[in-house]
Amino acid sequence: MRIVVDTNVFVGACLGNGSARQVIAACLRGQCKPVMGTALFLEYEDVLSRSTLFQTGCLSVEEREELFDIFLGCCEWTRIYYGWRPNSPDAGDDHLIELAIAAAARCVVSRNQRDLKRLELRFPSLAIVTPEQLLDGLREG
């Protein structure tokens, strides 16, 4: 199952959030296939470089970089050839939906449910789920 892992989930894993860590671990075990695109990659790099964000985290800079490299190794690179412009209340989230559609992903895993579920353009085959919802689905099926 292809999924888009929002940056906030990866950051949560780096900060020690249990369900976020389990999502990343599920990706590394091959239980789901994360997809990656240029905009998401750049967002990850930007957020992971913010040292103040990780002051209370359980991983050092080197460990975060290594985890990101390992995570990238299990990602499927996806090019976006068509911009759908789903018009999320936060336009900065549109790239997540466009990546999911381009990759035929089943879901976007994110803590940002409020904005991602209020798209002007709907995609019935795409679910927006929390890390806990993804993990429940993996256990069930």
WODACOR-V740008 format. One record per residue. N is the residue number from 0. PSI is psi in whole degrees, -180 to 180 (999 if undefined). Layout:
BEGIN
n={N,N}
psi={PSI,PSI}
END
This chain:
BEGIN
n={0,1,2,3,4,5,6,7,8,9,10,11,12,13,14,15,16,17,18,19,20,21,22,23,24,25,26,27,28,29,30,31,32,33,34,35,36,37,38,39,40,41,42,43,44,45,46,47,48,49,50,51,52,53,54,55,56,57,58,59,60,61,62,63,64,65,66,67,68,69,70,71,72,73,74,75,76,77,78,79,80,81,82,83,84,85,86,87,88,89,90,91,92,93,94,95,96,97,98,99,100,101,102,103,104,105,106,107,108,109,110,111,112,113,114,115,116,117,118,119,120,121,122,123,124,125,126,127,128,129,130,131,132,133,134,135,136,137,138,139,140}
psi={124,138,156,124,109,152,-36,-26,-43,-42,-44,-41,-41,-27,-3,10,124,-50,-36,-42,-40,-34,-48,-41,-39,-38,-44,-30,-8,12,-24,159,105,145,153,141,174,-50,-42,-41,-47,-36,-45,-51,-43,-50,-40,-18,-6,94,-34,-27,-28,17,-34,8,166,-4,142,172,-46,-41,-38,-44,-41,-43,-42,-43,-43,-43,-45,-33,-23,-1,151,117,133,129,142,116,-14,127,111,-28,69,-9,63,152,-29,101,-22,-11,-10,-35,-28,-44,-44,-39,-46,-43,-44,-34,-3,42,151,-31,162,124,117,153,-13,64,-38,-51,-43,-22,0,47,146,-37,122,146,95,-27,-3,125,146,114,156,165,-40,-41,-40,-47,-40,-44,-37,-37,-37,-30,999}
END
